Amino acid sequence: MTIAMQSLIGALMVGFTMIVQAGFVAAAFAVDDRVIPSRFRKSRVGGTLLLASATIWMLLALTAAAWLWAGLFMALGAFQALEPALYFATVSLTTLGFGDVILSQEVRLLSAIVAANGLIMFGFSTAFLLEFVGDVREEERATAPRNT
């Protein structure tokens, strides 16, 4: 496969995984805004549970990206079984890159694109979690008794 084709496929996959992750973020904010009772959000325990839930939710978004990349690798014939495809996608997406499982020379440029995708996704997840923490802390502060 040519460099141009790998770049195109990689760019499309990065775009797709970012759309999926944006969907996870939008769903988290929608649930927080519409489903979670205000009094729950404002309590210390409720805020802690919301933050833990949001963290796990974003881990699921990253897991979905790993599965999508694994599916692409399977479709391209880079792996014959799902487990090594998923393992490679996860290790590459987290930029760990052990090197014990590698892509063939024909599609190896995709491994660098997966790593770049992981950097972007982890940054996006971090930004979301910081915003979420800020929202929860703001609500806690708004209801906390003030010492004057």
Residue, then its C-alpha position, 0 to 999 in steps of 0.5 A: m500500500t502506498i504512503a499516500m493511501q496509508s496517510l488517507i486511510g489513517a486520516l479518515m480513521v483519526g477523524f472517525t475516532m475523534i467523532v466517536q470520542a466527541g459523541f462520548v463527550a456530548a453524551a456525558f454532558a447531556v446525561d450530566d445536564r439532563v439526568i443527574p439530579s442537581r442535589f446529587r451533583k452538589s454533594r461531595v460524594g455525588g461529585t466524586l462518583l460523577l468524576a469517577s464515572a466520567t473517567i471510566w466513560m472516557l476510558l470506554a471512548l478510548t477502548a472504542a477507538a482501539w476496537l475501531w483500529a483493530g477492525l481496520f487492521m483486520a480489514l486490511g489483512a494486517f492480522q489474521a486474528l482479533e487478539p493481536a490486532l486489538y493488542f497492537a491497536t491498544v499498545s500503539l494508541t497508548t503510545l506504549g509501543f512494546g514492539d513485540v507485535i508489529l505491522s508488515q512493511e506494507v502498512r506500518l505507517l499506520s502504526a505512527i498514525v495510531a500513536a498520533n491519534g492516541l496522543i490527540m485522544f488522550g489530550f481531548s479526554t484530559a480536557f474533557l475531564l478538567e472541564f467536568v471537574g471544574d463544573v462539579r467543583e463550581e456547583e459544590r462551591a455554589t452550595a457550600p456554606r460561606n465562612t465570613 
